[in-house]
Amino acid sequence: MLRLAILFLILGVVAALLGFGGIAGASFAIAKLLFWVFLVIFLILLVLGLMAARKVSGG
């Protein structure tokens, strides 16, 4: 998911440099959305992983 966000970010930068404003804006919006989705999923899995590690280690 993070790779897709970076890909859309790069696509947006290239489109902006070439003068395609609509495509660049849409690409930046998609990149921002994918980044936030990635961040939320990452944090959820991090918390679940820490809870599972405590349960396994007995702490």
mmCIF file of the N, C-alpha and C atoms, coordinates in Angstrom:
data_MODEL
# 
_entry.id   MODEL 
# 
loop_
_atom_site.group_PDB 
_atom_site.id 
_atom_site.type_symbol 
_atom_site.label_atom_id 
_atom_site.label_alt_id 
_atom_site.label_comp_id 
_atom_site.label_asym_id 
_atom_site.label_entity_id 
_atom_site.label_seq_id 
_atom_site.pdbx_PDB_ins_code 
_atom_site.Cartn_x 
_atom_site.Cartn_y 
_atom_site.Cartn_z 
_atom_site.occupancy 
_atom_site.B_iso_or_equiv 
_atom_site.pdbx_formal_charge 
_atom_site.auth_seq_id 
_atom_site.auth_comp_id 
_atom_site.auth_asym_id 
_atom_site.auth_atom_id 
_atom_site.pdbx_PDB_model_num 
ATOM 1   N N  . MET A 1 1  ? 0.831  -1.183  0.000   1.00 0.00 ? 1  MET A N  1 
ATOM 2   C CA . MET A 1 1  ? 0.000  0.000   0.000   1.00 0.00 ? 1  MET A CA 1 
ATOM 3   C C  . MET A 1 1  ? 0.879  1.252   0.000   1.00 0.00 ? 1  MET A C  1 
ATOM 4   N N  . LEU A 1 2  ? 1.955  1.212   0.737   1.00 0.00 ? 2  LEU A N  1 
ATOM 5   C CA . LEU A 1 2  ? 2.853  2.361   0.762   1.00 0.00 ? 2  LEU A CA 1 
ATOM 6   C C  . LEU A 1 2  ? 3.512  2.550   -0.600  1.00 0.00 ? 2  LEU A C  1 
ATOM 7   N N  . ARG A 1 3  ? 3.811  1.452   -1.284  1.00 0.00 ? 3  ARG A N  1 
ATOM 8   C CA . ARG A 1 3  ? 4.381  1.548   -2.631  1.00 0.00 ? 3  ARG A CA 1 
ATOM 9   C C  . ARG A 1 3  ? 3.427  2.248   -3.584  1.00 0.00 ? 3  ARG A C  1 
ATOM 10  N N  . LEU A 1 4  ? 2.147  1.934   -3.469  1.00 0.00 ? 4  LEU A N  1 
ATOM 11  C CA . LEU A 1 4  ? 1.163  2.596   -4.323  1.00 0.00 ? 4  LEU A CA 1 
ATOM 12  C C  . LEU A 1 4  ? 1.069  4.081   -4.021  1.00 0.00 ? 4  LEU A C  1 
ATOM 13  N N  . ALA A 1 5  ? 1.143  4.434   -2.750  1.00 0.00 ? 5  ALA A N  1 
ATOM 14  C CA . ALA A 1 5  ? 1.108  5.847   -2.378  1.00 0.00 ? 5  ALA A CA 1 
ATOM 15  C C  . ALA A 1 5  ? 2.305  6.586   -2.968  1.00 0.00 ? 5  ALA A C  1 
ATOM 16  N N  . ILE A 1 6  ? 3.472  5.993   -2.882  1.00 0.00 ? 6  ILE A N  1 
ATOM 17  C CA . ILE A 1 6  ? 4.668  6.617   -3.446  1.00 0.00 ? 6  ILE A CA 1 
ATOM 18  C C  . ILE A 1 6  ? 4.568  6.696   -4.962  1.00 0.00 ? 6  ILE A C  1 
ATOM 19  N N  . LEU A 1 7  ? 4.034  5.653   -5.587  1.00 0.00 ? 7  LEU A N  1 
ATOM 20  C CA . LEU A 1 7  ? 3.859  5.653   -7.036  1.00 0.00 ? 7  LEU A CA 1 
ATOM 21  C C  . LEU A 1 7  ? 2.931  6.781   -7.481  1.00 0.00 ? 7  LEU A C  1 
ATOM 22  N N  . PHE A 1 8  ? 1.800  6.957   -6.805  1.00 0.00 ? 8  PHE A N  1 
ATOM 23  C CA . PHE A 1 8  ? 0.881  8.028   -7.161  1.00 0.00 ? 8  PHE A CA 1 
ATOM 24  C C  . PHE A 1 8  ? 1.480  9.402   -6.873  1.00 0.00 ? 8  PHE A C  1 
ATOM 25  N N  . LEU A 1 9  ? 2.304  9.501   -5.836  1.00 0.00 ? 9  LEU A N  1 
ATOM 26  C CA . LEU A 1 9  ? 2.970  10.757  -5.538  1.00 0.00 ? 9  LEU A CA 1 
ATOM 27  C C  . LEU A 1 9  ? 3.937  11.130  -6.665  1.00 0.00 ? 9  LEU A C  1 
ATOM 28  N N  . ILE A 1 10 ? 4.723  10.173  -7.106  1.00 0.00 ? 10 ILE A N  1 
ATOM 29  C CA . ILE A 1 10 ? 5.656  10.425  -8.205  1.00 0.00 ? 10 ILE A CA 1 
ATOM 30  C C  . ILE A 1 10 ? 4.901  10.756  -9.485  1.00 0.00 ? 10 ILE A C  1 
ATOM 31  N N  . LEU A 1 11 ? 3.821  10.030  -9.738  1.00 0.00 ? 11 LEU A N  1 
ATOM 32  C CA . LEU A 1 11 ? 3.000  10.309  -10.913 1.00 0.00 ? 11 LEU A CA 1 
ATOM 33  C C  . LEU A 1 11 ? 2.433  11.729  -10.860 1.00 0.00 ? 11 LEU A C  1 
ATOM 34  N N  . GLY A 1 12 ? 2.014  12.156  -9.683  1.00 0.00 ? 12 GLY A N  1 
ATOM 35  C CA . GLY A 1 12 ? 1.499  13.506  -9.516  1.00 0.00 ? 12 GLY A CA 1 
ATOM 36  C C  . GLY A 1 12 ? 2.549  14.570  -9.756  1.00 0.00 ? 12 GLY A C  1 
ATOM 37  N N  . VAL A 1 13 ? 3.768  14.329  -9.282  1.00 0.00 ? 13 VAL A N  1 
ATOM 38  C CA . VAL A 1 13 ? 4.852  15.291  -9.481  1.00 0.00 ? 13 VAL A CA 1 
ATOM 39  C C  . VAL A 1 13 ? 5.191  15.409  -10.964 1.00 0.00 ? 13 VAL A C  1 
ATOM 40  N N  . VAL A 1 14 ? 5.297  14.278  -11.641 1.00 0.00 ? 14 VAL A N  1 
ATOM 41  C CA . VAL A 1 14 ? 5.606  14.288  -13.074 1.00 0.00 ? 14 VAL A CA 1 
ATOM 42  C C  . VAL A 1 14 ? 4.485  14.979  -13.851 1.00 0.00 ? 14 VAL A C  1 
ATOM 43  N N  . ALA A 1 15 ? 3.242  14.671  -13.520 1.00 0.00 ? 15 ALA A N  1 
ATOM 44  C CA . ALA A 1 15 ? 2.119  15.293  -14.214 1.00 0.00 ? 15 ALA A CA 1 
ATOM 45  C C  . ALA A 1 15 ? 2.091  16.805  -13.963 1.00 0.00 ? 15 ALA A C  1 
ATOM 46  N N  . ALA A 1 16 ? 2.426  17.217  -12.754 1.00 0.00 ? 16 ALA A N  1 
ATOM 47  C CA . ALA A 1 16 ? 2.454  18.649  -12.451 1.00 0.00 ? 16 ALA A CA 1 
ATOM 48  C C  . ALA A 1 16 ? 3.563  19.351  -13.234 1.00 0.00 ? 16 ALA A C  1 
ATOM 49  N N  . LEU A 1 17 ? 4.719  18.704  -13.347 1.00 0.00 ? 17 LEU A N  1 
ATOM 50  C CA . LEU A 1 17 ? 5.823  19.302  -14.103 1.00 0.00 ? 17 LEU A CA 1 
ATOM 51  C C  . LEU A 1 17 ? 5.487  19.426  -15.587 1.00 0.00 ? 17 LEU A C  1 
ATOM 52  N N  . LEU A 1 18 ? 4.681  18.503  -16.092 1.00 0.00 ? 18 LEU A N  1 
ATOM 53  C CA . LEU A 1 18 ? 4.300  18.532  -17.501 1.00 0.00 ? 18 LEU A CA 1 
ATOM 54  C C  . LEU A 1 18 ? 3.074  19.404  -17.761 1.00 0.00 ? 18 LEU A C  1 
ATOM 55  N N  . GLY A 1 19 ? 2.453  19.916  -16.709 1.00 0.00 ? 19 GLY A N  1 
ATOM 56  C CA . GLY A 1 19 ? 1.343  20.829  -16.875 1.00 0.00 ? 19 GLY A CA 1 
ATOM 57  C C  . GLY A 1 19 ? -0.039 20.205  -16.845 1.00 0.00 ? 19 GLY A C  1 
ATOM 58  N N  . PHE A 1 20 ? -0.143 18.983  -16.450 1.00 0.00 ? 20 PHE A N  1 
ATOM 59  C CA . PHE A 1 20 ? -1.445 18.315  -16.351 1.00 0.00 ? 20 PHE A CA 1 
ATOM 60  C C  . PHE A 1 20 ? -1.985 18.494  -14.929 1.00 0.00 ? 20 PHE A C  1 
ATOM 61  N N  . GLY A 1 21 ? -2.646 19.600  -14.689 1.00 0.00 ? 21 GLY A N  1 
ATOM 62  C CA . GLY A 1 21 ? -3.082 19.951  -13.339 1.00 0.00 ? 21 GLY A CA 1 
ATOM 63  C C  . GLY A 1 21 ? -4.142 19.031  -12.781 1.00 0.00 ? 21 GLY A C  1 
ATOM 64  N N  . GLY A 1 22 ? -5.105 18.630  -13.596 1.00 0.00 ? 22 GLY A N  1 
ATOM 65  C CA . GLY A 1 22 ? -6.179 17.765  -13.113 1.00 0.00 ? 22 GLY A CA 1 
ATOM 66  C C  . GLY A 1 22 ? -5.679 16.392  -12.714 1.00 0.00 ? 22 GLY A C  1 
ATOM 67  N N  . ILE A 1 23 ? -4.825 15.838  -13.546 1.00 0.00 ? 23 ILE A N  1 
ATOM 68  C CA . ILE A 1 23 ? -4.265 14.516  -13.243 1.00 0.00 ? 23 ILE A CA 1 
ATOM 69  C C  . ILE A 1 23 ? -3.357 14.593  -12.014 1.00 0.00 ? 23 ILE A C  1 
ATOM 70  N N  . ALA A 1 24 ? -2.603 15.679  -11.920 1.00 0.00 ? 24 ALA A N  1 
ATOM 71  C CA . ALA A 1 24 ? -1.698 15.836  -10.779 1.00 0.00 ? 24 ALA A CA 1 
ATOM 72  C C  . ALA A 1 24 ? -2.483 15.951  -9.477  1.00 0.00 ? 24 ALA A C  1 
ATOM 73  N N  . GLY A 1 25 ? -3.546 16.745  -9.490  1.00 0.00 ? 25 GLY A N  1 
ATOM 74  C CA . GLY A 1 25 ? -4.356 16.899  -8.283  1.00 0.00 ? 25 GLY A CA 1 
ATOM 75  C C  . GLY A 1 25 ? -5.006 15.604  -7.846  1.00 0.00 ? 25 GLY A C  1 
ATOM 76  N N  . ALA A 1 26 ? -5.541 14.873  -8.822  1.00 0.00 ? 26 ALA A N  1 
ATOM 77  C CA . ALA A 1 26 ? -6.169 13.589  -8.500  1.00 0.00 ? 26 ALA A CA 1 
ATOM 78  C C  . ALA A 1 26 ? -5.134 12.595  -7.978  1.00 0.00 ? 26 ALA A C  1 
ATOM 79  N N  . SER A 1 27 ? -3.965 12.604  -8.575  1.00 0.00 ? 27 SER A N  1 
ATOM 80  C CA . SER A 1 27 ? -2.912 11.679  -8.154  1.00 0.00 ? 27 SER A CA 1 
ATOM 81  C C  . SER A 1 27 ? -2.445 11.992  -6.735  1.00 0.00 ? 27 SER A C  1 
ATOM 82  N N  . PHE A 1 28 ? -2.303 13.278  -6.415  1.00 0.00 ? 28 PHE A N  1 
ATOM 83  C CA . PHE A 1 28 ? -1.916 13.653  -5.053  1.00 0.00 ? 28 PHE A CA 1 
ATOM 84  C C  . PHE A 1 28 ? -2.993 13.255  -4.050  1.00 0.00 ? 28 PHE A C  1 
ATOM 85  N N  . ALA A 1 29 ? -4.251 13.412  -4.423  1.00 0.00 ? 29 ALA A N  1 
ATOM 86  C CA . ALA A 1 29 ? -5.341 13.040  -3.511  1.00 0.00 ? 29 ALA A CA 1 
ATOM 87  C C  . ALA A 1 29 ? -5.346 11.537  -3.256  1.00 0.00 ? 29 ALA A C  1 
ATOM 88  N N  . ILE A 1 30 ? -5.131 10.752  -4.300  1.00 0.00 ? 30 ILE A N  1 
ATOM 89  C CA . ILE A 1 30 ? -5.079 9.297   -4.138  1.00 0.00 ? 30 ILE A CA 1 
ATOM 90  C C  . ILE A 1 30 ? -3.877 8.900   -3.288  1.00 0.00 ? 30 ILE A C  1 
ATOM 91  N N  . ALA A 1 31 ? -2.746 9.533   -3.521  1.00 0.00 ? 31 ALA A N  1 
ATOM 92  C CA . ALA A 1 31 ? -1.540 9.218   -2.740  1.00 0.00 ? 31 ALA A CA 1 
ATOM 93  C C  . ALA A 1 31 ? -1.758 9.527   -1.264  1.00 0.00 ? 31 ALA A C  1 
ATOM 94  N N  . LYS A 1 32 ? -2.408 10.661  -0.980  1.00 0.00 ? 32 LYS A N  1 
ATOM 95  C CA . LYS A 1 32 ? -2.661 11.031  0.411   1.00 0.00 ? 32 LYS A CA 1 
ATOM 96  C C  . LYS A 1 32 ? -3.620 10.038  1.067   1.00 0.00 ? 32 LYS A C  1 
ATOM 97  N N  . LEU A 1 33 ? -4.654 9.646   0.357   1.00 0.00 ? 33 LEU A N  1 
ATOM 98  C CA . LEU A 1 33 ? -5.609 8.678   0.884   1.00 0.00 ? 33 LEU A CA 1 
ATOM 99  C C  . LEU A 1 33 ? -4.931 7.336   1.160   1.00 0.00 ? 33 LEU A C  1 
ATOM 100 N N  . LEU A 1 34 ? -4.143 6.854   0.215   1.00 0.00 ? 34 LEU A N  1 
ATOM 101 C CA . LEU A 1 34 ? -3.459 5.575   0.409   1.00 0.00 ? 34 LEU A CA 1 
ATOM 102 C C  . LEU A 1 34 ? -2.470 5.633   1.564   1.00 0.00 ? 34 LEU A C  1 
ATOM 103 N N  . PHE A 1 35 ? -1.805 6.768   1.738   1.00 0.00 ? 35 PHE A N  1 
ATOM 104 C CA . PHE A 1 35 ? -0.869 6.894   2.858   1.00 0.00 ? 35 PHE A CA 1 
ATOM 105 C C  . PHE A 1 35 ? -1.592 6.799   4.190   1.00 0.00 ? 35 PHE A C  1 
ATOM 106 N N  . TRP A 1 36 ? -2.737 7.489   4.326   1.00 0.00 ? 36 TRP A N  1 
ATOM 107 C CA . TRP A 1 36 ? -3.474 7.450   5.595   1.00 0.00 ? 36 TRP A CA 1 
ATOM 108 C C  . TRP A 1 36 ? -4.048 6.066   5.860   1.00 0.00 ? 36 TRP A C  1 
ATOM 109 N N  . VAL A 1 37 ? -4.515 5.384   4.812   1.00 0.00 ? 37 VAL A N  1 
ATOM 110 C CA . VAL A 1 37 ? -5.013 4.012   4.987   1.00 0.00 ? 37 VAL A CA 1 
ATOM 111 C C  . VAL A 1 37 ? -3.868 3.108   5.446   1.00 0.00 ? 37 VAL A C  1 
ATOM 112 N N  . PHE A 1 38 ? -2.699 3.261   4.815   1.00 0.00 ? 38 PHE A N  1 
ATOM 113 C CA . PHE A 1 38 ? -1.528 2.485   5.221   1.00 0.00 ? 38 PHE A CA 1 
ATOM 114 C C  . PHE A 1 38 ? -1.181 2.747   6.685   1.00 0.00 ? 38 PHE A C  1 
ATOM 115 N N  . LEU A 1 39 ? -1.185 4.015   7.081   1.00 0.00 ? 39 LEU A N  1 
ATOM 116 C CA . LEU A 1 39 ? -0.816 4.375   8.444   1.00 0.00 ? 39 LEU A CA 1 
ATOM 117 C C  . LEU A 1 39 ? -1.787 3.776   9.462   1.00 0.00 ? 39 LEU A C  1 
ATOM 118 N N  . VAL A 1 40 ? -3.070 3.821   9.191   1.00 0.00 ? 40 VAL A N  1 
ATOM 119 C CA . VAL A 1 40 ? -4.067 3.255   10.108  1.00 0.00 ? 40 VAL A CA 1 
ATOM 120 C C  . VAL A 1 40 ? -3.896 1.742   10.218  1.00 0.00 ? 40 VAL A C  1 
ATOM 121 N N  . ILE A 1 41 ? -3.738 1.068   9.089   1.00 0.00 ? 41 ILE A N  1 
ATOM 122 C CA . ILE A 1 41 ? -3.562 -0.386  9.122   1.00 0.00 ? 41 ILE A CA 1 
ATOM 123 C C  . ILE A 1 41 ? -2.267 -0.751  9.853   1.00 0.00 ? 41 ILE A C  1 
ATOM 124 N N  . PHE A 1 42 ? -1.205 0.008   9.609   1.00 0.00 ? 42 PHE A N  1 
ATOM 125 C CA . PHE A 1 42 ? 0.065  -0.244  10.288  1.00 0.00 ? 42 PHE A CA 1 
ATOM 126 C C  . PHE A 1 42 ? -0.080 -0.128  11.797  1.00 0.00 ? 42 PHE A C  1 
ATOM 127 N N  . LEU A 1 43 ? -0.735 0.928   12.260  1.00 0.00 ? 43 LEU A N  1 
ATOM 128 C CA . LEU A 1 43 ? -0.890 1.124   13.702  1.00 0.00 ? 43 LEU A CA 1 
ATOM 129 C C  . LEU A 1 43 ? -1.756 0.039   14.335  1.00 0.00 ? 43 LEU A C  1 
ATOM 130 N N  . ILE A 1 44 ? -2.821 -0.363  13.651  1.00 0.00 ? 44 ILE A N  1 
ATOM 131 C CA . ILE A 1 44 ? -3.667 -1.439  14.175  1.00 0.00 ? 44 ILE A CA 1 
ATOM 132 C C  . ILE A 1 44 ? -2.870 -2.731  14.307  1.00 0.00 ? 44 ILE A C  1 
ATOM 133 N N  . LEU A 1 45 ? -2.113 -3.079  13.267  1.00 0.00 ? 45 LEU A N  1 
ATOM 134 C CA . LEU A 1 45 ? -1.328 -4.308  13.319  1.00 0.00 ? 45 LEU A CA 1 
ATOM 135 C C  . LEU A 1 45 ? -0.197 -4.226  14.339  1.00 0.00 ? 45 LEU A C  1 
ATOM 136 N N  . LEU A 1 46 ? 0.358  -3.036  14.531  1.00 0.00 ? 46 LEU A N  1 
ATOM 137 C CA . LEU A 1 46 ? 1.394  -2.862  15.543  1.00 0.00 ? 46 LEU A CA 1 
ATOM 138 C C  . LEU A 1 46 ? 0.836  -3.116  16.941  1.00 0.00 ? 46 LEU A C  1 
ATOM 139 N N  . VAL A 1 47 ? -0.312 -2.561  17.239  1.00 0.00 ? 47 VAL A N  1 
ATOM 140 C CA . VAL A 1 47 ? -0.932 -2.762  18.553  1.00 0.00 ? 47 VAL A CA 1 
ATOM 141 C C  . VAL A 1 47 ? -1.296 -4.229  18.747  1.00 0.00 ? 47 VAL A C  1 
ATOM 142 N N  . LEU A 1 48 ? -1.879 -4.856  17.727  1.00 0.00 ? 48 LEU A N  1 
ATOM 143 C CA . LEU A 1 48 ? -2.234 -6.272  17.842  1.00 0.00 ? 48 LEU A CA 1 
ATOM 144 C C  . LEU A 1 48 ? -0.993 -7.145  18.032  1.00 0.00 ? 48 LEU A C  1 
ATOM 145 N N  . GLY A 1 49 ? 0.088  -6.806  17.340  1.00 0.00 ? 49 GLY A N  1 
ATOM 146 C CA . GLY A 1 49 ? 1.331  -7.563  17.499  1.00 0.00 ? 49 GLY A CA 1 
ATOM 147 C C  . GLY A 1 49 ? 1.915  -7.423  18.890  1.00 0.00 ? 49 GLY A C  1 
ATOM 148 N N  . LEU A 1 50 ? 1.863  -6.221  19.443  1.00 0.00 ? 50 LEU A N  1 
ATOM 149 C CA . LEU A 1 50 ? 2.373  -6.026  20.800  1.00 0.00 ? 50 LEU A CA 1 
ATOM 150 C C  . LEU A 1 50 ? 1.524  -6.759  21.827  1.00 0.00 ? 50 LEU A C  1 
ATOM 151 N N  . MET A 1 51 ? 0.213  -6.771  21.620  1.00 0.00 ? 51 MET A N  1 
ATOM 152 C CA . MET A 1 51 ? -0.665 -7.501  22.543  1.00 0.00 ? 51 MET A CA 1 
ATOM 153 C C  . MET A 1 51 ? -0.416 -8.999  22.459  1.00 0.00 ? 51 MET A C  1 
ATOM 154 N N  . ALA A 1 52 ? -0.175 -9.528  21.270  1.00 0.00 ? 52 ALA A N  1 
ATOM 155 C CA . ALA A 1 52 ? 0.090  -10.948 21.124  1.00 0.00 ? 52 ALA A CA 1 
ATOM 156 C C  . ALA A 1 52 ? 1.441  -11.309 21.729  1.00 0.00 ? 52 ALA A C  1 
ATOM 157 N N  . ALA A 1 53 ? 2.430  -10.438 21.588  1.00 0.00 ? 53 ALA A N  1 
ATOM 158 C CA . ALA A 1 53 ? 3.745  -10.714 22.164  1.00 0.00 ? 53 ALA A CA 1 
ATOM 159 C C  . ALA A 1 53 ? 3.685  -10.750 23.680  1.00 0.00 ? 53 ALA A C  1 
ATOM 160 N N  . ARG A 1 54 ? 2.888  -9.872  24.276  1.00 0.00 ? 54 ARG A N  1 
ATOM 161 C CA . ARG A 1 54 ? 2.743  -9.894  25.740  1.00 0.00 ? 54 ARG A CA 1 
ATOM 162 C C  . ARG A 1 54 ? 2.052  -11.167 26.198  1.00 0.00 ? 54 ARG A C  1 
ATOM 163 N N  . LYS A 1 55 ? 1.054  -11.598 25.434  1.00 0.00 ? 55 LYS A N  1 
ATOM 164 C CA . LYS A 1 55 ? 0.331  -12.789 25.828  1.00 0.00 ? 55 LYS A CA 1 
ATOM 165 C C  . LYS A 1 55 ? 1.222  -14.040 25.724  1.00 0.00 ? 55 LYS A C  1 
ATOM 166 N N  . VAL A 1 56 ? 2.073  -14.094 24.702  1.00 0.00 ? 56 VAL A N  1 
ATOM 167 C CA . VAL A 1 56 ? 2.967  -15.241 24.523  1.00 0.00 ? 56 VAL A CA 1 
ATOM 168 C C  . VAL A 1 56 ? 4.055  -15.248 25.582  1.00 0.00 ? 56 VAL A C  1 
ATOM 169 N N  . SER A 1 57 ? 4.599  -14.060 25.896  1.00 0.00 ? 57 SER A N  1 
ATOM 170 C CA . SER A 1 57 ? 5.696  -14.005 26.856  1.00 0.00 ? 57 SER A CA 1 
ATOM 171 C C  . SER A 1 57 ? 5.212  -14.070 28.312  1.00 0.00 ? 57 SER A C  1 
ATOM 172 N N  . GLY A 1 58 ? 3.919  -13.941 28.535  1.00 0.00 ? 58 GLY A N  1 
ATOM 173 C CA . GLY A 1 58 ? 3.384  -14.059 29.877  1.00 0.00 ? 58 GLY A CA 1 
ATOM 174 C C  . GLY A 1 58 ? 3.420  -12.770 30.672  1.00 0.00 ? 58 GLY A C  1 
ATOM 175 N N  . GLY A 1 59 ? 3.694  -11.648 30.009  1.00 0.00 ? 59 GLY A N  1 
ATOM 176 C CA . GLY A 1 59 ? 3.807  -10.362 30.708  1.00 0.00 ? 59 GLY A CA 1 
ATOM 177 C C  . GLY A 1 59 ? 2.564  -9.659  30.805  1.00 0.00 ? 59 GLY A C  1 
# 
